[in-house]
């Protein structure tokens, strides 16, 4: 099984890390990682703030914000009904 992250495989990640260590030095690596972690946390917090503001605004205007949950519930109900109809017959994947 080949693991990829953002279309980058293991060997590519190793080469990138090697270049980073050569360019910045091993002593700067923890500082860089800390900065990246802090930046990712700020992005996540900003995204959560935007989601919260959108939900609050939608609720103020009387819009239904649970539409995704409603769709998931309907899809799960249909899956359950299909499972009840097929019984022991299952598809092989």
Secondary structure, 3 states (H helix, E strand, C coil): CCCCECCECHHHHHHHHHHHHHHHCHHHHHHHHHHHHHHHHHHHHHHHHHHHHHHHHHHHCCCCCCHHHHHHHHHHHHHHHHHHHHCCCCCCC
